[in-house]
Amino acid sequence: MSSLANGRVVSTEPEEPPRPPVPWHFKLMVGLAVVYVGWRVVQMIGWLVDWVASRV
């Protein structure tokens, strides 16, 4: 809710406290997980290509 005070809008709602920053090791873990899953997708595509080629 807000109200006018001396021509300005004043918020009566409490502000949220700032969130703590994300730790660097969490970012590293997410990055390595993305690299790992990406590599596994590349391996899967290679496996599928070989599998389809052996069926033809």
MDTraj code that builds the backbone (N, CA, C; nanometers):
import mdtraj as md
import numpy as np

residues = "MET SER SER LEU ALA ASN GLY ARG VAL VAL SER THR GLU PRO GLU GLU PRO PRO ARG PRO PRO VAL PRO TRP HIS PHE LYS LEU MET VAL GLY LEU ALA VAL VAL TYR VAL GLY TRP ARG VAL VAL GLN MET ILE GLY TRP LEU VAL ASP TRP VAL ALA SER ARG VAL".split()
xyz = np.array([
    [0.0852, -0.1169, 0.0000],
    [0.0000, 0.0000, 0.0000],
    [0.0899, 0.1234, 0.0000],
    [0.0456, 0.2280, -0.0635],
    [0.1249, 0.3500, -0.0654],
    [0.0341, 0.4690, -0.0378],
    [0.0938, 0.5754, 0.0085],
    [0.0175, 0.6971, 0.0360],
    [0.1015, 0.8167, -0.0060],
    [0.0367, 0.9303, -0.0194],
    [0.1056, 1.0524, -0.0578],
    [0.1478, 1.1282, 0.0669],
    [0.2718, 1.1705, 0.0697],
    [0.3224, 1.2508, 0.1797],
    [0.4081, 1.3616, 0.1183],
    [0.3627, 1.4834, 0.1294],
    [0.4335, 1.5983, 0.0719],
    [0.4548, 1.5819, -0.0788],
    [0.3575, 1.5242, -0.1466],
    [0.3676, 1.5075, -0.2909],
    [0.4492, 1.3877, -0.3348],
    [0.4990, 1.3072, -0.2431],
    [0.5783, 1.1901, -0.2769],
    [0.5013, 1.0635, -0.2405],
    [0.5266, 0.9595, -0.3168],
    [0.4648, 0.8311, -0.2860],
    [0.5545, 0.7597, -0.1856],
    [0.4951, 0.7173, -0.0753],
    [0.5689, 0.6503, 0.0304],
    [0.5122, 0.5099, 0.0455],
    [0.5981, 0.4128, 0.0408],
    [0.5547, 0.2748, 0.0556],
    [0.5463, 0.2395, 0.2033],
    [0.4406, 0.1714, 0.2408],
    [0.4250, 0.1280, 0.3793],
    [0.4582, -0.0200, 0.3937],
    [0.4937, -0.0853, 0.2821],
    [0.5284, -0.2265, 0.2891],
    [0.6751, -0.2406, 0.3273],
    [0.7064, -0.3391, 0.4099],
    [0.8480, -0.3580, 0.4477],
    [0.9288, -0.4065, 0.3270],
    [1.0518, -0.3591, 0.3190],
    [1.1385, -0.4033, 0.2110],
    [1.1969, -0.5393, 0.2443],
    [1.2204, -0.6193, 0.1391],
    [1.2833, -0.7493, 0.1598],
    [1.4324, -0.7287, 0.1854],
    [1.4881, -0.8059, 0.2756],
    [1.6331, -0.7942, 0.2971],
    [1.7069, -0.8444, 0.1728],
    [1.8240, -0.7905, 0.1432],
    [1.8969, -0.8363, 0.0240],
    [1.9386, -0.9823, 0.0389],
    [1.9335, -1.0539, -0.0738],
    [1.9735, -1.1945, -0.0723],
    [2.1250, -1.2047, -0.0696],
    [2.1753, -1.3074, -0.0030],
    [2.3214, -1.3261, -0.0037],
    [2.3674, -1.3694, -0.1435],
    [2.4900, -1.3375, -0.1820],
    [2.5376, -1.3769, -0.3145],
    [2.5526, -1.5281, -0.3256],
    [2.5438, -1.5768, -0.4490],
    [2.5597, -1.7200, -0.4740],
    [2.7077, -1.7555, -0.4590],
    [2.7403, -1.8606, -0.3848],
    [2.8805, -1.8978, -0.3649],
    [2.9474, -1.9391, -0.4964],
    [3.0764, -1.9115, -0.5071],
    [3.1492, -1.9433, -0.6302],
    [3.1540, -2.0928, -0.6555],
    [3.1602, -2.1738, -0.5489],
    [3.1693, -2.3175, -0.5701],
    [3.0378, -2.3758, -0.6205],
    [2.9266, -2.3118, -0.5906],
    [2.7985, -2.3565, -0.6474],
    [2.7952, -2.3273, -0.7968],
    [2.8427, -2.2085, -0.8359],
    [2.8494, -2.1748, -0.9783],
    [2.9408, -2.2715, -1.0517],
    [3.0542, -2.3066, -0.9893],
    [3.1467, -2.4023, -1.0499],
    [3.0796, -2.5386, -1.0675],
    [3.0073, -2.5830, -0.9655],
    [2.9396, -2.7124, -0.9721],
    [2.8361, -2.7139, -1.0849],
    [2.7594, -2.6070, -1.0976],
    [2.6596, -2.5990, -1.2044],
    [2.7280, -2.5984, -1.3408],
    [2.8357, -2.5233, -1.3540],
    [2.9082, -2.5191, -1.4804],
    [2.9637, -2.6549, -1.5198],
    [3.0231, -2.7264, -1.4242],
    [3.0754, -2.8593, -1.4527],
    [2.9643, -2.9584, -1.4854],
    [2.8497, -2.9447, -1.4212],
    [2.7363, -3.0319, -1.4531],
    [2.6880, -3.0069, -1.5955],
    [2.6864, -2.8814, -1.6384],
    [2.6453, -2.8486, -1.7751],
    [2.7441, -2.9074, -1.8754],
    [2.8728, -2.8960, -1.8481],
    [2.9747, -2.9530, -1.9374],
    [2.9592, -3.1049, -1.9438],
    [2.9384, -3.1694, -1.8305],
    [2.9239, -3.3145, -1.8264],
    [2.8018, -3.3603, -1.9058],
    [2.6887, -3.2969, -1.8822],
    [2.5668, -3.3360, -1.9533],
    [2.5817, -3.3083, -2.1027],
    [2.6454, -3.1980, -2.1381],
    [2.6695, -3.1689, -2.2794],
    [2.7543, -3.2758, -2.3450],
    [2.8609, -3.3196, -2.2758],
    [2.9464, -3.4253, -2.3302],
    [2.8691, -3.5555, -2.3451],
    [2.7848, -3.5876, -2.2471],
    [2.7057, -3.7107, -2.2559],
    [2.6068, -3.7040, -2.3724],
    [2.5526, -3.5869, -2.4023],
    [2.4629, -3.5709, -2.5175],
    [2.5410, -3.5954, -2.6462],
    [2.6624, -3.5431, -2.6547],
    [2.7463, -3.5670, -2.7726],
    [2.7729, -3.7164, -2.7879],
    [2.8037, -3.7857, -2.6790],
    [2.8252, -3.9300, -2.6853],
    [2.6991, -4.0036, -2.7295],
    [2.5828, -3.9597, -2.6801],
    [2.4580, -4.0242, -2.7176],
    [2.4297, -4.0069, -2.8663],
    [2.4564, -3.8886, -2.9192],
    [2.4345, -3.8642, -3.0620],
    [2.5271, -3.9542, -3.1438],
    [2.6519, -3.9665, -3.1018],
    [2.7442, -4.0569, -3.1702],
    [2.6968, -4.2006, -3.1655],
    [2.6470, -4.2426, -3.0490],
    [2.5957, -4.3783, -3.0359],
    [2.4754, -4.3994, -3.1266],
    [2.3858, -4.3013, -3.1331],
    [2.2679, -4.3134, -3.2188],
    [2.3060, -4.3199, -3.3661],
    [2.4042, -4.2407, -3.4064],
    [2.4494, -4.2435, -3.5457],
    [2.5057, -4.3821, -3.5788],
    [2.5877, -4.4383, -3.4916],
    [2.6416, -4.5724, -3.5142],
    [2.5314, -4.6777, -3.5174],
    [2.4345, -4.6654, -3.4268],
    [2.3256, -4.7616, -3.4194],
    [2.2397, -4.7577, -3.5443],
    [2.2077, -4.6376, -3.5916],
    [2.1273, -4.6235, -3.7137],
    [2.2069, -4.6735, -3.8351],
    [2.3366, -4.6461, -3.8397],
    [2.4193, -4.6900, -3.9519],
    [2.4295, -4.8430, -3.9566],
    [2.4287, -4.9068, -3.8421],
    [2.4379, -5.0532, -3.8401],
    [2.3058, -5.1176, -3.8804],
    [2.1960, -5.0455, -3.8727],
    [2.0643, -5.0980, -3.9103],
    [2.0394, -5.0886, -4.0601],
    [2.1143, -5.0037, -4.1285],
    [2.0902, -4.9808, -4.2720],
    [2.1690, -5.0777, -4.3546],
])
top = md.Topology()
chain = top.add_chain()
for i, resn in enumerate(residues, 1):
    res = top.add_residue(resn, chain, resSeq=i)
    for name in ("N", "CA", "C"):
        top.add_atom(name, md.element.get_by_symbol(name[0]), res)
traj = md.Trajectory(xyz[None], top)
